[in-house]
Amino acid sequence: MVENNEKFYTARGYERKAGENTLTPSMEDYIEMIYRLSLKEGYTRVNDLACKLNVQPPSVTRMMKKLHENNLLEYEKYGMIHLTKKGKEMGEFFLKRHNTLKKFLGLMEIDNDIQREVEQVEHYISWNTCRTLAALVDFLENRKDVLRDFREFKNKLYP
């Protein structure tokens, strides 16, 4: 039953509706990893990125060109990769979103491959949803009694 004339789209339809300036999940993964790798030194390199993302260096080079065209990083062939201010802000958000989802799934005692689950879900979580989940995670971490009650309830419901 559809209430209030809501419009529904496929996942791809929502992506198209968001516009051409929307980053693909792959682009988000690259920005997040560049941010992670740049935290210590302030930069990273193609080979380091290829190793961490389990891709070939030519794939990284192609993506660097795309991200550079979107003003998200500075890159010179065979040189260092530096995120722009906008790229750093996005990278910080992508990393926080990743860690929030990972913590949330851990608290829910999801015991299958959490990393895979996070990677599949994270690209479809808005900033507001991420903030709300982060607040819930903080709440549950500070209210062990509520978390315990939830886990007991879940285990009774789904033994």
LUMSE-452636 format. One line per 10 residues: number of its first residue (from 1); their letters; for each residue x, y, z of N, C-alpha, C. Coordinates in Angstrom, 3 decimals. Layout:
// residues N
NUM	A	X:Y:Z:X:Y:Z:X:Y:Z ~ ...
This chain:
// residues 159
1	MVENNEKFYT	0.836:-1.177:0.000:0.000:0.000:0.000:0.888:1.250:0.000 ~ 0.655:2.160:-0.935:1.437:3.382:-1.049:0.639:4.530:-0.436 ~ 1.230:5.160:0.559:0.588:6.269:1.256:0.996:7.610:0.658 ~ 0.103:8.571:0.685:0.398:9.959:0.330:1.046:10.131:-1.040 ~ 0.718:9.291:-1.968:1.270:9.390:-3.328:2.799:9.425:-3.352 ~ 3.427:8.659:-2.458:4.887:8.594:-2.449:5.389:8.033:-3.769 ~ 6.511:8.583:-4.238:7.132:8.065:-5.451:8.260:7.135:-5.042 ~ 8.296:5.989:-5.655:9.340:5.011:-5.384:10.222:4.870:-6.611 ~ 11.509:4.647:-6.356:12.479:4.447:-7.418:13.316:3.222:-7.082 ~ 14.005:2.696:-8.068:15.023:1.685:-7.806:16.230:2.418:-7.210
11	ARGYERKAGE	17.187:1.659:-6.685:18.397:2.286:-6.146:19.073:3.123:-7.226 ~ 19.139:2.595:-8.440:19.740:3.332:-9.562:18.930:4.587:-9.888 ~ 17.619:4.493:-9.754:16.757:5.648:-9.996:17.031:6.776:-9.015 ~ 17.250:6.444:-7.748:17.590:7.468:-6.760:18.944:8.093:-7.077 ~ 19.870:7.275:-7.563:21.181:7.809:-7.944:21.038:8.809:-9.084 ~ 20.248:8.453:-10.094:20.033:9.363:-11.225:19.339:10.639:-10.771 ~ 18.382:10.491:-9.863:17.633:11.640:-9.354:18.560:12.604:-8.611 ~ 19.610:12.069:-7.969:20.540:12.898:-7.211:21.366:13.798:-8.127 ~ 21.543:13.407:-9.370:22.255:14.256:-10.315:23.612:13.732:-10.705 ~ 24.177:14.376:-11.691:25.463:13.942:-12.235:26.637:14.251:-11.314
21	NTLTPSMEDY	26.482:15.205:-10.400:27.584:15.574:-9.514:27.754:14.599:-8.348 ~ 26.890:13.611:-8.271:26.965:12.627:-7.205:28.134:11.683:-7.460 ~ 28.870:11.392:-6.407:29.979:10.457:-6.539:29.459:9.028:-6.592 ~ 30.142:8.194:-7.332:29.804:6.774:-7.353:30.330:6.136:-6.065 ~ 29.805:4.964:-5.704:30.358:4.267:-4.537:31.868:4.034:-4.647 ~ 32.334:3.727:-5.834:33.765:3.514:-6.033:34.561:4.796:-5.756 ~ 34.055:5.925:-6.222:34.729:7.200:-5.970:34.787:7.486:-4.464 ~ 33.689:7.203:-3.787:33.660:7.400:-2.334:34.702:6.524:-1.650 ~ 34.824:5.268:-2.087:35.812:4.364:-1.497:37.229:4.899:-1.684 ~ 37.518:5.419:-2.861:38.843:5.986:-3.113:39.098:7.185:-2.211
31	IEMIYRLSLK	38.142:8.101:-2.125:38.324:9.294:-1.287:38.538:8.885:0.171 ~ 37.719:7.941:0.639:37.869:7.474:2.027:39.252:6.884:2.261 ~ 39.733:6.050:1.351:41.031:5.412:1.540:42.173:6.422:1.411 ~ 42.061:7.353:0.483:43.093:8.402:0.374:43.146:9.176:1.686 ~ 41.984:9.492:2.224:41.924:10.209:3.500:42.607:9.391:4.599 ~ 42.263:8.103:4.698:42.873:7.230:5.714:44.397:7.217:5.580 ~ 44.861:6.997:4.343:46.302:6.884:4.110:47.030:8.204:4.284 ~ 46.314:9.316:4.131:46.928:10.637:4.226:46.948:11.197:5.647 ~ 46.292:10.538:6.572:46.203:11.078:7.934:47.576:11.303:8.566 ~ 48.508:10.400:8.325:49.819:10.515:8.956:50.754:11.451:8.190
41	EGYTRVNDLA	50.888:11.237:6.895:51.864:11.978:6.091:51.274:13.177:5.341 ~ 49.957:13.210:5.193:49.324:14.295:4.446:49.172:13.991:2.962 ~ 49.627:12.826:2.547:49.525:12.426:1.146:49.584:10.909:1.064 ~ 49.328:10.401:-0.135:49.544:8.982:-0.414:50.041:8.853:-1.842 ~ 50.293:7.650:-2.268:50.784:7.389:-3.623:49.935:6.296:-4.278 ~ 50.007:6.237:-5.595:49.201:5.296:-6.375:49.392:3.853:-5.904 ~ 50.626:3.429:-5.739:50.870:2.029:-5.366:50.317:1.687:-3.985 ~ 50.420:2.635:-3.044:49.864:2.399:-1.705:48.346:2.259:-1.775 ~ 47.736:3.109:-2.565:46.281:3.091:-2.730:45.836:1.804:-3.428 ~ 46.559:1.410:-4.457:46.229:0.176:-5.183:46.311:-1.027:-4.246
51	CKLNVQPPSV	47.326:-1.066:-3.421:47.506:-2.171:-2.485:46.356:-2.229:-1.484 ~ 45.996:-1.102:-0.890:44.949:-1.067:0.132:43.565:-1.370:-0.430 ~ 43.306:-0.968:-1.678:41.986:-1.192:-2.282:41.928:-2.470:-3.120 ~ 43.052:-3.186:-3.184:43.107:-4.432:-3.957:42.727:-4.231:-5.420 ~ 43.310:-3.188:-6.017:43.117:-2.906:-7.440:44.479:-2.710:-8.084 ~ 44.505:-2.642:-9.403:45.751:-2.448:-10.136:46.079:-0.953:-10.233 ~ 47.369:-0.589:-10.231:47.755:0.821:-10.334:47.118:1.580:-11.510 ~ 46.973:0.970:-12.708:46.318:1.729:-13.783:44.864:2.111:-13.445 ~ 44.180:1.282:-12.675:42.818:1.612:-12.244:42.838:2.821:-11.319 ~ 43.825:2.861:-10.427:43.966:4.000:-9.521:44.230:5.267:-10.324
61	TRMMKKLHEN	45.113:5.182:-11.304:45.460:6.346:-12.124:44.224:6.899:-12.834 ~ 43.413:6.018:-13.390:42.179:6.472:-14.059:41.248:7.177:-13.077 ~ 41.110:6.606:-11.873:40.236:7.224:-10.881:40.802:8.549:-10.396 ~ 42.124:8.668:-10.283:42.735:9.924:-9.841:42.392:11.044:-10.811 ~ 42.388:10.720:-12.098:42.036:11.718:-13.112:40.594:12.190:-12.921 ~ 39.682:11.252:-12.674:38.273:11.614:-12.466:38.098:12.463:-11.219 ~ 38.744:12.060:-10.133:38.605:12.801:-8.878:39.272:14.174:-8.966 ~ 40.352:14.246:-9.731:41.005:15.543:-9.962:40.078:16.474:-10.748 ~ 39.392:15.925:-11.740:38.437:16.723:-12.526:37.291:17.250:-11.667 ~ 36.984:16.554:-10.580:35.941:16.989:-9.645:36.498:17.865:-8.522
71	NLLEYEKYGM	37.752:18.278:-8.665:38.405:19.150:-7.680:38.454:18.545:-6.276 ~ 38.627:17.233:-6.218:38.687:16.569:-4.920:40.109:16.217:-4.505 ~ 41.036:16.274:-5.475:42.433:15.999:-5.132:43.371:16.626:-6.140 ~ 44.614:16.741:-5.714:45.709:17.177:-6.573:46.564:15.944:-6.835 ~ 46.877:15.742:-8.104:47.610:14.534:-8.461:48.475:14.792:-9.683 ~ 49.711:14.349:-9.600:50.599:14.367:-10.754:51.063:12.939:-11.001 ~ 51.113:12.547:-12.249:51.507:11.180:-12.588:52.833:10.842:-11.906 ~ 52.874:9.683:-11.267:54.023:9.173:-10.517:54.353:10.006:-9.273 ~ 53.445:10.902:-8.897:53.702:11.762:-7.748:52.788:11.463:-6.574 ~ 52.747:12.425:-5.683:51.931:12.281:-4.483:50.482:12.666:-4.775
81	IHLTKKGKEM	49.585:12.103:-3.993:48.159:12.399:-4.093:47.787:13.171:-2.837 ~ 47.274:14.384:-3.026:46.834:15.232:-1.917:45.358:15.550:-2.113 ~ 44.564:15.370:-1.071:43.160:15.774:-1.145:43.054:17.287:-1.036 ~ 42.107:17.863:-1.773:41.802:19.282:-1.619:41.014:19.459:-0.325 ~ 40.708:20.678:0.037:39.906:20.927:1.237:38.571:20.185:1.140 ~ 37.930:20.298:-0.012:36.658:19.612:-0.235:36.844:18.094:-0.143 ~ 37.921:17.573:-0.720:38.205:16.149:-0.663:38.449:15.667:0.757 ~ 39.155:16.480:1.563:39.399:16.117:2.963:38.091:16.078:3.745 ~ 37.227:17.060:3.507:35.940:17.084:4.207:35.116:15.847:3.864 ~ 35.108:15.495:2.586:34.377:14.302:2.168:35.015:13.053:2.763
91	GEFFLKRHNT	36.327:12.957:2.710:37.027:11.809:3.249:36.758:11.625:4.731 ~ 36.760:12.729:5.461:36.471:12.658:6.892:35.059:12.128:7.127 ~ 34.089:12.634:6.356:32.717:12.147:6.487:32.626:10.669:6.123 ~ 33.238:10.261:5.004:33.163:8.861:4.579:33.764:7.935:5.635 ~ 34.861:8.347:6.257:35.482:7.524:7.295:34.597:7.459:8.540 ~ 34.023:8.601:8.936:33.116:8.596:10.095:31.903:7.724:9.814 ~ 31.363:7.841:8.627:30.193:7.034:8.244:30.541:5.548:8.315 ~ 31.693:5.185:7.771:32.156:3.796:7.789:32.283:3.289:9.224 ~ 32.964:4.055:10.056:33.195:3.631:11.440:31.896:3.574:12.241 ~ 30.982:4.496:11.989:29.695:4.492:12.680:28.909:3.238:12.335
101	LKKFLGLMEI	28.835:2.909:11.052:28.121:1.701:10.640:28.766:0.451:11.206 ~ 30.089:0.423:11.214:30.804:-0.734:11.734:30.520:-0.914:13.228 ~ 30.541:0.190:13.980:30.224:0.124:15.406:28.779:-0.318:15.621 ~ 27.865:0.249:14.842:26.452:-0.087:14.974:26.228:-1.577:14.737 ~ 26.769:-2.107:13.652:26.596:-3.522:13.352:27.243:-4.402:14.422 ~ 28.346:-3.938:14.957:28.988:-4.666:16.051:28.111:-4.704:17.289 ~ 27.514:-3.569:17.627:26.608:-3.523:18.773:25.390:-4.415:18.566 ~ 24.967:-4.560:17.323:23.813:-5.405:17.011:24.198:-6.875:16.926 ~ 25.479:-7.145:17.181:26.027:-8.499:17.157:25.866:-9.182:15.795 ~ 26.069:-8.401:14.760:26.118:-8.964:13.414:27.447:-9.701:13.330
111	DNDIQREVEQ	27.404:-11.001:13.214:28.647:-11.761:13.308:29.162:-12.292:11.976 ~ 28.429:-12.016:10.904:29.004:-12.399:9.619:29.960:-11.284:9.190 ~ 30.396:-11.255:7.991:31.432:-10.345:7.504:31.001:-8.875:7.610 ~ 31.318:-8.249:8.748:30.896:-6.864:9.000:31.471:-5.918:7.951 ~ 32.739:-6.105:7.596:33.369:-5.218:6.605:32.587:-5.214:5.291 ~ 32.204:-6.394:4.827:31.432:-6.488:3.586:30.083:-5.799:3.748 ~ 29.430:-6.038:4.874:28.130:-5.414:5.140:28.244:-3.891:5.110 ~ 29.255:-3.371:5.786:29.454:-1.916:5.833:29.675:-1.367:4.428 ~ 30.532:-2.024:3.664:30.827:-1.560:2.305:29.582:-1.549:1.422 ~ 28.692:-2.500:1.629:27.496:-2.567:0.796:26.453:-1.537:1.194
121	VEHYISWNTC	26.438:-1.128:2.447:25.402:-0.231:2.951:25.836:1.239:2.944 ~ 27.103:1.499:3.238:27.541:2.858:3.543:27.277:3.896:2.451 ~ 27.253:3.491:1.232:27.104:4.462:0.137:25.679:4.981:-0.011 ~ 24.773:4.409:0.734:23.362:4.783:0.607:22.827:5.435:1.872 ~ 23.728:5.854:2.752:23.356:6.495:4.010:23.627:7.996:3.883 ~ 22.596:8.793:4.122:22.751:10.249:4.056:23.466:10.771:5.307 ~ 23.874:12.017:5.242:24.523:12.677:6.373:23.607:12.652:7.605 ~ 22.335:12.988:7.424:21.408:13.014:8.559:21.201:11.625:9.146 ~ 21.093:10.617:8.301:20.944:9.253:8.797:22.197:8.831:9.552 ~ 23.348:9.191:9.053:24.612:8.853:9.701:24.701:9.520:11.073
131	RTLAALVDFL	24.327:10.779:11.161:24.349:11.484:12.451:23.413:10.824:13.452 ~ 22.235:10.416:12.983:21.271:9.760:13.865:21.802:8.407:14.335 ~ 22.396:7.649:13.422:23.000:6.366:13.806:24.142:6.572:14.795 ~ 24.949:7.608:14.577:26.060:7.896:15.497:25.516:8.218:16.892 ~ 24.418:8.975:16.947:23.802:9.288:18.245:23.274:8.009:18.904 ~ 22.670:7.136:18.113:22.164:5.872:18.644:23.311:4.999:19.168 ~ 24.400:4.941:18.429:25.572:4.176:18.859:26.081:4.717:20.198 ~ 26.233:6.047:20.283:26.691:6.651:21.538:25.730:6.339:22.675 ~ 24.430:6.444:22.410:23.412:6.151:23.411:23.544:4.708:23.905 ~ 23.630:3.775:22.960:23.711:2.362:23.329:25.006:2.038:24.073
141	ENRKDVLRDF	26.092:2.690:23.701:27.357:2.458:24.400:27.311:2.978:25.834 ~ 26.508:4.006:26.056:26.374:4.572:27.399:25.227:3.972:28.191 ~ 24.397:3.204:27.538:23.250:2.568:28.205:23.328:1.065:27.985 ~ 24.265:0.455:28.653:24.482:-0.986:28.509:23.227:-1.781:28.869 ~ 22.404:-1.242:29.773:21.178:-1.934:30.158:20.208:-2.019:28.986 ~ 20.096:-0.934:28.226:19.214:-0.920:27.056:19.763:-1.866:25.989 ~ 21.059:-1.827:25.781:21.691:-2.709:24.801:21.488:-4.176:25.191 ~ 21.669:-4.480:26.459:21.462:-5.846:26.939:20.005:-6.276:26.714 ~ 19.054:-5.396:27.057:17.628:-5.710:26.855:17.318:-5.942:25.379 ~ 17.900:-5.115:24.523:17.675:-5.289:23.088:18.193:-6.639:22.616
151	REFKNKLYP	19.401:-6.973:23.025:20.005:-8.247:22.594:19.179:-9.437:23.083 ~ 18.698:-9.360:24.316:17.845:-10.436:24.840:16.561:-10.545:24.022 ~ 15.951:-9.402:23.730:14.729:-9.365:22.926:14.977:-9.969:21.551 ~ 16.064:-9.548:20.911:16.410:-10.055:19.577:16.630:-11.571:19.603 ~ 17.325:-12.045:20.607:17.623:-13.478:20.700:16.375:-14.310:20.970 ~ 15.400:-13.747:21.653:14.128:-14.458:21.861:13.317:-14.474:20.574 ~ 13.344:-13.353:19.875:12.583:-13.213:18.634:13.177:-14.060:17.509 ~ 14.504:-14.063:17.437:15.218:-14.808:16.400:16.265:-15.709:17.037 ~ 15.835:-16.834:17.613:16.789:-17.723:18.321:17.808:-18.357:17.388
